[in-house]
């Protein structure tokens, strides 16, 4: 009976395409999972590497990839803007356990991930398709983890994670709380994350349920405007997901059903809330079916709804749908390929399409060559469409942005000790969207800029192991060619990094493990700066770990945006216990 219900649900999802097409702004969320065999295009950081990353919050991890620019208005996951290979925060696609969690109001909220560090298995970056994906650890039948830390600026962190069984269902509950007075005025914060994850495996059938709750209350000094340094923000987010996978002989299918509710209260002057206060609430529903019909042929359908209720933007909603055919032909044993063709429809924009083609050729056991081609779509956010104020003007006539990307990659591995990778990429944006103006006194306007072209390349070098004391080193570098600005002032598109170099040194000294990470950043039109983070840890007994973490340890003075100063040095110490 259960199988019949899911088959019926799949047929209903398929039939919905004949009553009104819709969108999916790019490749399927399953994409990151399916391309795990096409490894040349991915950069990833797994759980054993995440243990050594300073400051242990999920969003921070992406900053240690050279392809990523992460603009942090504050530390500890308060709020971050994500840029992959120079694409601004609205252009990137963020996935949590296979579900796209981009916020339809604004990309400022897309990288708010309702997870604790106990829940994260790995993070993968796919620069060619502008994707970052957060993968969850599977719950275990038992196990408890506790963590507590204290630091500068009255920082206090408490977290725990409990794994337990309920008959055949594996469960995990994780919770964390962070509070601080902030490194400067109006940067105080109080953060909460609560996660429940359940997993049931029955032969060929898998069931997953995920609930994430996130609450943030913080001072937002100069977050959106340097003219108003005393801003304040309150965020409440709930995320529900139910995933099922079922197999019947050679036929199988999976369903990914999710719901995201995000509430934001923004106060322009926390000392006078009546001056300007906005309330925004967004709702995102998604339901995707993946059918594996024949060997090498998959069929994906999806329907999504986005809705906003806002004191500033009004009430709006739109429905998106997607129909995707995926081919993974087995041409030769050393040649892997994946071809995706999607028909997309977004309410108000009509029928469109996207595609991707990936090829990976192995030369012996050590070398690989890869080629990827993509056509992606991104639709204007509700803020770009409907936000109007004395200094910002939305534009209801905005066209969707088309993104074309091409990447060539080569990787080589020397046994298990040395790995190198080189890549060259090209990206063209048609009808690119940004907030621009030609006169300093004029308001910002959301406009389609026309064509933008981005060219660049990068390399990665990993050496592991190096020796008993120097356990491993990693270098990565990404270069971007500056696009030509078509307006005198741009908020986001023309203000990105031209060079980013990341180095990571893992050492063992007198029983202590040291992870030292350096980041050299050179924006196009601002001064370069170098930031160093560290984590020092030592195991006592078999289940007790003591650690010291620091970010910007040399207290570099820098600007992450024009007129927006970056974060100063911050240290903390703590203990972690496993049972």
DANOR-V266853 format. One record per helix or strand of 3 or more residues. SS is the DSSP state (alpha for helix, beta for strand). FROM is the first residue (numbers start at 0). TO is the last residue. Records with the same first field share a line. If there is no record, write none. Layout:
SS->FROM-TO ; FROM-TO
This chain:
alpha->1-18 ; 30-36 ; 38-40 ; 46-49 ; 57-63 ; 106-108 ; 116-118 ; 126-128 ; 272-274 ; 381-385
beta->41-45 ; 67-73 ; 78-83 ; 92-95 ; 119-125 ; 130-135 ; 141-150 ; 154-165 ; 168-179 ; 188-201 ; 204-218 ; 231-247 ; 250-266 ; 276-293 ; 296-309 ; 313-326 ; 334-345 ; 349-362 ; 366-377 ; 400-413 ; 417-429 ; 432-436 ; 443-447 ; 450-463 ; 469-479 ; 496-508 ; 511-522 ; 528-539 ; 543-550 ; 558-560 ; 569-577
